[in-house]
Amino acid sequence: MNMDRVIPEAFQGAKDDITMQFAMVWGQIKAPLIVPMLRIAVFMCLIMSVMMFIERVYMGIVICLVKLLGRRPEKRYKWEPMKDDVELGNSCYPMVLVQVPMYNEREVYQLSIGAACGLSWPSDRIIVQVLDDSTDPAIKELVQMECQRWASKGVNIKYEVRDNRNGYKAGALKEGMKRSYVKQCDYVAIFDADFQPEPDFLWRTIPFLVHNPELALIQARWKFVNSDECLMTRMQEMSLDYHFTVEQEVGSSTYAFFGFNGTAGVWRIAALNEAGGWKDRTTVEDMDLAVRASLKGWKFCYLSDLKVKNELPSTFKAYRYQQHRWSCGPANLFRKMVMEIIRNKKVSTWKKVHVIYSFFFVRKVVAHINTFVFYCIVLPATVVVPEVVVPKWGAVYIPSVITILNAVGTPRSLHLLVFWILFENVMSLHRTKATIIGLLEASRVNEWVVTEKLGDALKVKAGGKAASKKPRFRIGDRIHLLELGVGFYLFFCGCYDVMFGKNHYFIFLFIQAIAFFIMAFGYVGTFVPSS
């Protein structure tokens, strides 16, 4: 007997046996278990899709009415320019505190401190407070020297440090508010380290707070200075422009409530204190404060015409950390505050419904989970289980309308809509994971990694655009197994659809799989040279 022939035949026989056994097991569990479970999943996803659709259409209608009726903040609230008083002099102007929290911000500290010190306001009625949590002694010294440089020019600037980083940004802001000189201040403007307000920022915001005692917060819009840096920053611009053009405007116009963006805003200190001050129980201390102040009956106003320049994270690593914080924090805050909102007696039932259902549940939970589960898990699974059919309105029409409504915020990027869909679907994996961590209060729930800012560092290091040409490949930093796994799953479903399917989902599945693979290997965003 020829052993060379027997062994391969044995392997082939074993392979055939395994295939038959798998087919048998699949056939036995498919009808009684897989099909009903997938039908339930499709039903749940369709309900969530309808919820998202109604929310988007509602906001679209409101924003159209706001624009048509000209409901500008100056019409809804009293606004008059601040005037000099001959008798009182500068004392007629309120005292303003400007807080600039920072942490190892080597690339942008000069820009942010310079912009804060360049704000136009009577010099004896403004205090600039730099809250430096830096752990790098060299950076700490640079920041302190920059503060001293501005102090020598006559700016009332305070350089504050603490011996720990407890509470991260919320802890730093809270510590800053404890200083004795803050007691004389009426309002506090907050700017993160990469934000550069225009000199007239205070002249345009403070009058709203002075003339409208019911207002607690004035929020400005973000303007992205590096949106054209790479395709990833363009995708971020599309998402954030919708947030500022539609979500913030609708919240401000209807319920006088929206989430504070954590920067580029001015708070009435009395309202901040009444709401309980800064709390570090979640990674979204800004949203936490906004919800608590709203429950005390305070109103917020959003100024879409007032833009503050800032920087988008342009490395994929920085963006992933930022999105984890922005998705995990709101979900965790929702878990902690939902009963407090329900029991509140100071605000109307409609406002409670808006905050719980619209602001938290649909936008911060449903939107993330449904985008990933429906389009990256359930819809591809129906290719392998043809007994379960997704209606065309749920698979095509609703997501198309939602996408088009989302794109109105950035008309200049309409031609990038397909790339944006693919990018958002990949990022929905991280947002879903972070949302679940927040809801369950699992590990990493309070993880805070400061978003890396590059400023002009890339240009300096590379001497031009060559920085993105030759990245150093590090397997630990660059290969992301979750994206890789989902990419292979979508690729498998696409191949199955080509061979056995009838609905041509394979076109979407293959393109989406490629997007997952590209981001799995980290080939997105700006690459920063190590030296």
Order of alpha helices (4+ residues) and beta strands (2+ residues): alpha-alpha-alpha-beta-alpha-beta-alpha-beta-alpha-beta-alpha-beta-alpha-alpha-beta-alpha-alpha-beta-alpha-alpha-alpha-alpha-alpha-alpha-alpha-alpha-alpha-alpha
